[in-house]
Amino acid sequence: MEISIIALPLVASIISGFFGKLIGDRISEIVTSLLVTISAIFSALVLYEVIVNQYQDNIIIATWISSGSLDVNWSMKIDALSAIMLVVVTSVSSLVHIYSIGYMSHDPHKPRFMAYLSLFTFAMLMLVTSDNFIQLFFGWEGVGLCSYFLIGFWFKKDTANTAAIKAFIVNRVGDFGFALGIFLIFYLFGTVNYSEVFDLIPTIIDKNLIFLGIEVKAIDLICLLLFVGAMGKSAQILLHTWLPDAMEGPTPVSALIHAATMVTAGVFLVVRCSPIYEYSELALNVITVIGMATAFFAATVALVQTDIKKIIAYSTCSQLGYMFFATGVGAYNVAMFHLFTHAFFKALLFLGSGSVIHAFKDEQNINNMGGVWKKLPYTYGLMIIGTLALTGFPFLSGFYSKDAIIEFAYLRGNTVGYYAAGIGIFTAFLTSIYSWRLIFKTFHGEYKNKDIKIEETHESPFVMIIPLILLAVGAIFAGYTFKELFIGYEGINNFWQNSIFFLKPLSTEHPPFWFLILTPILVILSIPIAYYLFVKNKDLPDQIANVNKPLYQFLLNKWYFDELYDTLFVKPSKNLGLFLWKFFDIKLIDGFGPDGISALIKKCSLKANKFQSGFIYQYAFVMLLGFSALLTFLIVR
């Protein structure tokens, strides 16, 4: 059963990818959706066994590499951590497959799209079930490749191609650091298997290395290099620029890749490597700072965006920041709890936005919407649920997981932890403002679309609504149902077992009462504030923007990260490339190489052609010159 969880999405991808034209669109959709759904059911059964019977196993599928001390297997590691990821990946993927049947109904390349989705699911499952860093890297690069295919699925759009290339290149930057981290692990330990590496970590605590001319602790260097890879995959600040642009792909892609699966791979990596990170205080502090900076940055940018999918994309970026600073303060189980709940409500929001875009015939600007909550009652109600969960409204899933992150950051008791908690509270308030801004501008107020009559907008078909309903159930109940399992003291001892390592036990204290109620109060207050700003007094946001125009432009241009990278990296690289092409390639290599030789031969041929005049005395003269040259050569020799 366990191997089937991985094998079924791969089989679905092969059938739809290679035989899609033969079996037709509908059968391709049914086969891929069915096989991935079966995989999701098996994953739920495995999680049940892990919860009830503390089931653990390491299933060897095949021997992959055996060279010297390097022994690497294709394997399937089953423990609490991988079981949670299996359920998240397969459940969201199966719902996205079903949703895509309706959303992509007018696309002429449905089998190819379904094949890409299934192949992505297979790669992600290989990543989360690996028992060594090489298989992890295989899945890591596999999801990167599939994301390139899916973001650029509509390859006739230049913006889609550009976004796919950007995602691929930015992730290569992170993956370079990740690969260096794996090389360093093998250099120090002679193995890449998790169990062996984790057992040997205490032996290098005091070991120093020279890296780029700087003496650093080996444990710090390993952790920071691995985290560079996590930053790229999980779109943390500095390597985040690809995520908003990736919204050029179809909306089901956004829900699968950029909400619940691929972007969480970085968080999974840090949690899986908790036996390494627990020994590096420096790395944990860096992760905390990067996480809280990302959470705040993305929330501020989302305040002024007008593309419905980009607002949710920046929200994803921000929530990933929360997960990372949870790992940074040592609360790995809380980070996984938020990853788990976030998958449901963020996939719900992305698919809900797809339903809105479907109703507005591909319109994505929220300024061209409004007043359709009665026309789209199911989508409206379900997106309200997703928004409440995202903002941490009391007793929905986000309330339990996001507030737990803020509380554990506070209980960390050091300066970085206090800063993270403060930033987390303020970011929660900003999250609530921009989330309700999206709801109010999309569904309330006056209808503002000039190209589509309001009568032409319509609710999505039930094949798209049913996945939303199932995700809404998770968004409502996942937090309360799994709270004790993930972050309760029994859960830490029984459920997680040895899948997460705690060098220092988590604090058992409780924050002050005022601290516990601060975030929920801000979240609740933000609803009437947002209603006043974006429904009752719609001119006030524009007036605020005009008064603070530099700040507004700063946020609108996403803190100018793209412009900064364009100046520092893109333009110099282009100029260097043009110089190397025009001078070295054209003038030197081509000039003295094929072009130069051909020009010389042509010139000599033109000169020699003049001797072909038909006069005997000229032929005799040429023969005499040749004979003289030959005679001179023989004498000199």
Number of C-alpha atoms within 10 A of each C-alpha: 11 16 14 15 23 23 18 21 32 21 20 26 30 17 20 28 20 13 14 22 14 11 13 13 19 13 15 27 22 16 18 27 26 18 22 33 23 18 28 23 17 20 27 19 16 24 24 14 16 22 18 10 11 15 16 17 11 13 17 13 11 10 11 13 12 10 8 7 11 12 15 20 19 19 20 24 21 24 25 25 24 23 25 21 26 28 21 22 27 30 24 27 30 27 26 26 27 24 25 24 20 17 23 17 12 9 10 10 15 23 26 21 26 31 25 24 30 29 23 29 32 26 24 29 25 26 29 26 25 25 24 23 24 20 23 21 18 16 24 24 20 20 27 23 18 21 26 22 22 27 28 24 21 18 15 9 11 12 17 23 21 17 23 26 18 18 28 20 15 19 24 18 16 22 25 15 21 25 19 17 22 19 16 17 20 17 11 15 17 16 20 24 21 16 12 13 21 16 11 14 18 13 9 14 15 9 11 15 14 11 11 7 7 9 11 14 18 22 25 20 22 22 24 22 22 24 26 25 27 27 31 31 31 28 30 29 22 14 21 22 20 21 26 23 20 30 23 25 23 20 25 24 26 29 30 29 27 29 29 27 28 25 24 26 25 26 27 27 18 23 25 19 19 22 23 24 28 20 19 20 15 17 22 26 19 15 26 27 20 20 29 31 21 26 32 24 21 29 29 23 22 29 22 19 21 18 18 25 27 23 24 27 25 26 26 28 29 30 29 30 31 33 31 35 34 33 29 32 27 28 26 27 25 25 29 25 27 26 26 27 28 31 25 30 32 30 31 30 27 27 32 27 23 26 29 28 22 20 21 21 14 11 17 20 18 24 15 18 25 21 17 23 17 13 17 18 14 20 28 22 15 23 25 18 22 31 24 26 30 28 29 24 21 18 14 24 33 31 24 24 31 30 23 21 28 26 23 25 28 23 19 19 12 12 12 21 25 18 16 30 26 16 18 30 23 17 24 28 24 21 29 27 25 24 26 22 24 27 21 23 26 26 22 18 17 14 18 17 16 9 10 16 11 18 8 10 17 18 19 20 12 13 15 24 20 15 21 29 18 15 25 25 17 23 29 22 16 23 25 16 12 18 17 14 19 24 23 16 13 12 17 20 11 17 25 21 15 15 17 20 22 17 13 8 10 17 11 10 8 12 12 9 8 8 15 15 12 11 25 20 13 19 23 17 14 22 19 14 16 21 19 14 18 21 18 13 11 14 11 13 13 13 11 11 14 13 11 12 13 11 13 19 15 14 20 17 15 19 17 13 15 15 13 11 13 13 12 11 11 14 12 12 13 11 11 12 12 13 13 14 14 13 14 13 15 15 15 15 14 15 16 15 14 11 15 15 13 13 14 13 12 12 12 11 11 11 11 10 10 9 13 11 10 8 9 10 10 14 14 11 12 13 12 12 12 12 12 12 11 11 12 11 10 9 7 6 6
